[in-house]
Amino acid sequence: MIYTITFNPALDYIVRLDHLKTGTINRTIQEYVLGGGKGINVSIVLNNLGMDTTALGFIAGFTGEEIVTQLKKFGVKEDFIRLREGLTRINVKVKASDEETEINGRGPIISDNELEALYKQLDALTDKDTLILAGSIPSSLPSDMYELIMERLQHKNIRIVVDATKDLLTRVLPYKPFLIKPNNHELSEIFGRPLSTKEDLVEAAKALQEKGAQHVLISMAGDGAILVAADGTVYTSPAPKGTLVNSVGAGDSMVAGLIYGFEKGLSKAETLAFATAVSAFAVSQSNVGVSDLSLLDPILEKVQITMIEG
């Protein structure tokens, strides 16, 4: 089973308009509401790909139940902890023709007892399971939440994937995560200097491997991705050309595609190619997920994988 944890899920209220003008009334040309959060997005895509997955985390109030309703429509299993108080946050995403603006809610307070309920769920995982830790940590939880989880599970031989930023990511490296997914900008922040070339990025990824990471996937938005594998091989994949509709969930889709490849025993080149195709499909759609797997075939034909080391 592949489990995802989303500590800070949200209902994304997405509105489109021609131009955002502050200080006055704006009229939308389109709006929709999507349940989201990095782990939730990964579970949706994995489920589309036919993988057995369960979404874990915390929800609260009517906004949390709307996320559950949407997941049921996708056919995704969930085992969220229902919080006694508060509301799952609402994030407003304003997409104008010339720019995007976001207003993110704070989210509910998570008590010690509710956190302990999550720990009990995690204690039941076995070495046949994969756990994906993705996204931010709400202020009501310890800032070293990912560390605490990985320390708790370190002797269970569980594949753990971490998709997080800066300190959240670097602190878990001693626990040897199976896969980490920083993007190129996050790598620059971690090392405190611009990393402008592929050589710079690969060097940085190898430094993270020396600290404990096994596989490192570097996403570079429109420039594609780099996979620095545990065996020292390095693969690159430019992003296939297409129409950008919605950038939300592109990185989550790439993580799902990569996990699919590893679980199915694909070669590393095939795995990166598949992950790139899933991510490229994601940005061409308004919703997260792959509605029809056959739609990936024409994208896969355009993906070009190059081994640059190995």
C-alpha positions in Angstrom: 0.0 0.0 0.0 1.1 3.5 -0.8 0.2 6.0 2.0 0.3 9.8 1.6 0.2 12.3 4.5 -1.2 15.8 4.0 -0.9 17.7 7.3 -2.3 20.9 5.8 -5.0 20.1 3.3 -7.2 22.7 1.8 -10.1 23.4 -0.4 -8.7 25.4 -3.3 -11.2 28.0 -4.5 -9.8 28.8 -8.0 -11.1 31.7 -10.0 -10.1 32.9 -13.4 -10.5 36.5 -14.7 -9.0 38.6 -17.4 -7.2 41.0 -15.1 -7.1 41.5 -11.3 -7.6 45.1 -10.1 -7.1 45.6 -6.4 -9.4 47.9 -4.4 -12.4 47.3 -6.6 -14.9 44.6 -7.6 -13.6 42.0 -10.0 -15.8 39.6 -12.1 -14.7 36.1 -12.7 -15.0 34.2 -16.0 -14.6 30.8 -14.4 -14.5 29.4 -10.9 -14.3 25.9 -9.3 -13.5 24.3 -6.0 -10.9 21.5 -5.7 -9.8 19.6 -2.6 -6.1 19.7 -2.5 -2.8 19.3 -0.7 0.4 17.8 -1.9 -0.2 14.3 -0.5 -3.8 14.3 -1.6 -2.8 15.2 -5.1 -0.3 12.4 -5.2 -3.0 9.9 -4.0 -5.4 11.1 -6.7 -2.8 10.5 -9.5 -1.6 7.2 -8.1 -5.2 6.0 -7.9 -5.7 7.1 -11.6 -2.6 5.0 -12.4 -4.1 1.9 -10.8 -2.0 1.9 -7.7 -3.4 1.0 -4.2 -3.2 4.2 -2.1 -4.7 5.7 1.0 -4.7 9.3 1.9 -3.9 10.1 5.6 -3.8 13.4 7.5 -6.2 15.7 9.3 -9.5 17.3 8.2 -12.1 19.4 10.1 -15.6 20.8 9.5 -17.6 21.0 6.4 -14.6 22.0 4.3 -12.8 18.8 5.3 -15.9 16.7 4.5 -16.0 18.3 1.0 -12.4 17.0 0.4 -13.6 13.5 1.5 -16.6 13.8 -0.9 -14.3 14.7 -3.8 -11.9 11.9 -3.0 -14.7 9.4 -3.1 -15.7 10.6 -6.5 -12.1 9.9 -7.6 -12.3 6.5 -6.0 -9.4 7.3 -3.6 -9.4 5.7 -0.2 -8.9 7.9 2.9 -8.3 7.4 6.6 -8.2 11.0 7.8 -8.2 11.9 11.4 -11.4 14.0 12.0 -10.5 17.0 14.2 -13.0 18.1 16.9 -12.7 21.8 16.3 -12.0 24.2 13.4 -12.2 24.0 9.7 -9.9 22.7 7.0 -8.5 25.8 5.4 -9.6 27.4 2.2 -7.0 28.7 -0.2 -8.0 31.3 -2.8 -6.1 31.1 -6.1 -6.7 34.0 -8.4 -5.6 33.3 -12.0 -5.5 36.4 -14.2 -4.2 36.5 -17.7 -1.1 38.3 -16.6 -0.4 36.9 -13.1 -1.4 34.5 -10.4 -2.3 35.5 -6.8 -2.9 33.2 -3.8 -4.4 33.8 -0.4 -3.9 30.7 1.9 -5.8 30.0 5.0 -4.3 29.1 8.4 -6.0 25.8 9.1 -7.3 24.2 12.3 -5.5 23.4 15.5 -4.4 19.8 15.9 -4.3 18.5 19.5 -1.8 16.1 21.0 -4.4 13.3 21.2 -5.3 13.8 17.5 -1.6 13.6 16.6 -1.3 10.4 18.6 -4.1 8.9 16.5 -2.0 9.5 13.4 1.0 7.9 15.1 -1.0 4.8 15.7 -1.9 4.6 12.1 1.8 4.9 11.1 2.8 2.2 13.6 0.8 -0.3 11.6 2.8 0.2 8.4 5.2 -2.6 7.3 8.2 -3.0 5.0 5.8 -3.7 2.1 4.4 -0.1 2.4 5.5 3.2 0.9 4.9 6.5 2.8 4.9 9.9 1.1 5.4 13.0 3.3 4.5 16.1 1.3 3.8 19.7 1.9 4.0 22.2 4.8 3.5 21.6 8.5 0.7 23.6 10.2 1.8 25.8 13.1 0.0 23.7 15.7 2.4 20.8 15.0 6.1 20.5 15.8 8.3 22.0 13.1 10.3 18.8 13.1 7.2 16.6 12.3 8.8 14.8 9.4 11.9 14.0 11.5 9.7 12.6 14.3 7.9 10.4 11.9 11.0 9.1 10.2 12.7 8.5 13.5 9.7 6.5 14.7 9.6 4.4 11.6 13.4 4.1 10.8 13.6 0.4 11.8 10.6 -0.8 9.8 12.3 -0.6 6.4 9.5 1.5 4.9 10.1 3.4 1.6 9.7 7.0 2.6 9.4 9.8 0.1 9.8 13.4 1.1 8.6 16.3 -0.9 9.2 19.4 1.2 11.3 22.6 1.3 14.5 23.7 2.9 14.8 22.7 6.6 11.9 20.2 6.4 13.8 18.4 3.7 17.4 18.7 5.0 16.6 17.5 8.5 15.3 14.2 7.4 18.4 13.2 5.4 20.0 11.3 8.2 17.0 8.9 8.1 17.9 7.9 4.5 14.7 8.8 2.6 14.1 6.6 -0.4 13.3 9.7 -2.6 13.4 13.4 -2.1 12.1 16.0 -4.7 13.4 19.5 -4.4 13.0 21.8 -7.3 15.9 23.8 -8.7 15.0 27.0 -6.8 14.7 25.1 -3.5 18.1 23.5 -4.1 19.5 27.0 -4.5 17.9 28.1 -1.2 19.3 25.0 0.6 22.9 25.7 -0.6 22.6 29.5 -0.3 23.8 30.2 -3.8 22.4 30.2 -7.4 22.5 26.8 -9.1 22.1 27.8 -12.7 23.4 24.8 -14.6 22.6 21.1 -14.7 26.1 20.4 -13.5 25.5 22.6 -10.4 22.2 20.9 -9.7 23.6 17.4 -10.0 26.5 18.3 -7.7 24.0 19.7 -5.1 21.9 16.5 -5.4 24.9 14.3 -4.8 25.7 16.4 -1.7 22.3 15.6 -0.4 22.9 11.9 -1.2 26.1 12.0 0.9 23.9 13.2 3.8 21.5 10.3 3.4 19.1 10.7 0.5 18.9 7.7 -1.9 17.2 9.0 -5.0 17.0 12.7 -5.8 14.5 14.0 -8.3 15.0 17.7 -9.3 12.0 19.3 -11.0 12.7 22.4 -13.1 9.2 23.4 -14.3 9.4 24.2 -18.0 13.0 22.9 -18.2 12.0 19.3 -17.3 13.6 17.2 -14.6 16.8 15.5 -13.4 16.9 12.1 -11.7 20.1 11.4 -9.7 19.7 7.8 -8.8 21.0 5.9 -5.8 23.4 3.9 -8.0 25.1 7.1 -9.3 23.5 7.2 -12.7 22.0 10.6 -13.7 19.2 11.1 -16.2 17.7 14.3 -17.6 14.4 14.9 -19.3 13.3 18.1 -21.0 9.6 19.0 -20.5 7.5 18.1 -23.6 6.0 21.1 -25.3 2.4 21.8 -24.6 -0.2 24.2 -23.4 -0.1 25.4 -19.8 -3.6 25.4 -18.2 -2.9 24.8 -14.5 0.5 24.5 -12.8 -1.1 23.2 -9.5 -0.1 19.6 -8.9 2.5 19.3 -11.6 5.2 18.4 -9.0 2.9 16.1 -7.2 2.0 14.3 -10.4 5.7 13.8 -11.1 6.2 12.2 -7.7 3.3 9.9 -8.4 4.7 9.0 -11.8 8.1 8.2 -10.3 6.7 6.1 -7.5 4.6 4.2 -10.1 7.8 3.5 -12.1 9.7 2.2 -9.1 6.7 0.1 -7.9 6.3 -1.4 -11.4 10.0 -2.2 -11.7 10.6 0.1 -14.7 14.1 1.1 -15.6 15.3 4.4 -14.2 15.1 6.0 -17.7 11.6 4.6 -18.2 10.6 5.8 -14.7 11.7 9.3 -15.4 10.1 9.3 -18.8 6.8 8.2 -17.3 6.9 10.7 -14.5 7.7 13.5 -16.9 4.7 12.5 -19.1 2.4 12.4 -16.1 3.6 15.9 -15.0 3.2 17.3 -18.5 -0.3 15.9 -18.7 -1.1 17.5 -15.4 -0.3 21.1 -16.4 -2.5 20.7 -19.5 -5.6 20.0 -17.4 -7.7 22.1 -15.1 -8.0 19.3 -12.6 -5.4 17.1 -10.8 -5.2 13.6 -12.1 -5.1 11.5 -15.3 -8.6 10.8 -16.5 -7.6 8.4 -19.3 -4.2 6.6 -19.3 -4.2 6.4 -23.1 -3.8 10.2 -23.2 -0.3 9.7 -21.8 0.9 7.8 -24.9 1.3 10.8 -27.3 3.1 12.7 -24.5 5.5 9.7 -23.8 6.4 9.6 -27.5 7.7 13.2 -27.1 9.7 12.6 -23.9 13.5 12.3 -24.5 15.6 10.8 -21.7 19.4 11.3 -21.7 21.8 9.6 -19.4 24.5 12.2 -18.5 26.3 10.1 -15.9 26.6 6.4 -15.3 
